[in-house]
């Protein structure tokens, strides 16, 4: 049950990040990854589903951080007028 809550928490985090950067692919990957984790746990702890789901959530986390940095850089450039 604890691992399912962590996966759902990661999904909520991805949805919050979506509200900032408006990029759909990380959200879709997060939904699929969370579904894989929950299915793997419900299916007698089948690691063939759990580990790819965890890897997907890791990729989404890095992806969201990159998008947040790009957004922050664009906002700073727009404020200072130093667009490339």
C-alpha positions as CSV (number, residue, x, y, z in Angstrom):
1,X,0.0,0.0,0.0
2,X,2.9,2.4,0.8
3,X,4.5,2.0,-2.6
4,X,1.1,2.7,-4.3
5,X,0.8,5.9,-2.3
6,X,4.2,7.0,-3.4
7,X,3.4,6.3,-7.0
8,X,0.2,8.3,-6.7
9,X,2.2,11.1,-5.0
10,X,4.6,11.2,-8.0
11,X,1.6,11.4,-10.3
12,X,0.2,14.3,-8.4
13,X,3.6,16.0,-8.6
14,X,3.7,15.5,-12.4
15,X,0.2,17.1,-12.7
16,X,1.4,20.1,-10.6
17,X,4.4,20.5,-12.9
18,X,2.1,20.2,-15.9
19,X,0.2,23.3,-14.7
20,X,3.5,25.3,-14.9
21,X,5.0,24.1,-18.2
22,X,2.0,22.8,-20.1
23,X,3.8,19.8,-21.7
24,X,1.6,16.7,-22.1
25,X,4.2,13.9,-22.8
26,X,5.6,13.9,-19.2
27,X,2.1,13.6,-17.8
28,X,1.2,10.8,-20.1
29,X,4.4,8.9,-19.2
30,X,3.7,9.5,-15.5
31,X,0.2,8.1,-15.8
32,X,1.4,5.0,-17.6
33,X,4.3,4.5,-15.1
34,X,1.9,4.8,-12.2
35,X,-0.5,2.4,-13.7
36,X,2.4,-0.1,-14.3
37,X,3.5,0.2,-10.7
38,X,0.0,-0.3,-9.3
39,X,-0.7,-3.2,-11.6
40,X,2.6,-4.8,-10.7
41,X,1.9,-4.5,-7.0
42,X,-1.6,-5.9,-7.4
43,X,-0.2,-8.8,-9.6
44,X,1.7,-10.5,-6.8
45,X,4.6,-8.0,-6.9
46,X,5.5,-8.7,-10.5
47,X,8.8,-6.9,-11.0
48,X,8.4,-6.9,-14.8
49,X,5.9,-4.1,-14.3
50,X,7.2,-2.4,-11.2
51,X,10.7,-1.6,-12.3
52,X,9.8,-0.1,-15.7
53,X,7.2,2.0,-13.9
54,X,9.8,3.2,-11.4
55,X,12.1,4.0,-14.3
56,X,9.4,5.9,-16.1
57,X,8.7,8.0,-13.0
58,X,12.5,8.7,-12.7
59,X,12.5,9.9,-16.3
60,X,9.5,12.1,-15.7
61,X,11.1,13.7,-12.7
62,X,14.3,14.6,-14.7
63,X,12.2,15.7,-17.7
64,X,10.1,18.0,-15.5
65,X,13.2,19.5,-13.9
66,X,14.6,20.3,-17.4
67,X,11.3,21.9,-18.5
68,X,11.2,23.9,-15.3
69,X,14.7,25.2,-15.9
70,X,13.9,26.1,-19.5
71,X,10.8,28.0,-18.4
72,X,12.8,29.8,-15.7
73,X,15.5,30.8,-18.2
74,X,12.9,32.0,-20.7
75,X,11.1,34.1,-18.0
76,X,14.4,35.6,-17.0
77,X,15.3,36.5,-20.5
78,X,11.9,38.0,-21.2
79,X,12.3,40.2,-18.1
80,X,15.8,41.4,-18.9
81,X,15.3,41.6,-22.6
82,X,18.3,39.3,-23.4
83,X,16.5,36.9,-25.7
84,X,18.7,34.8,-27.9
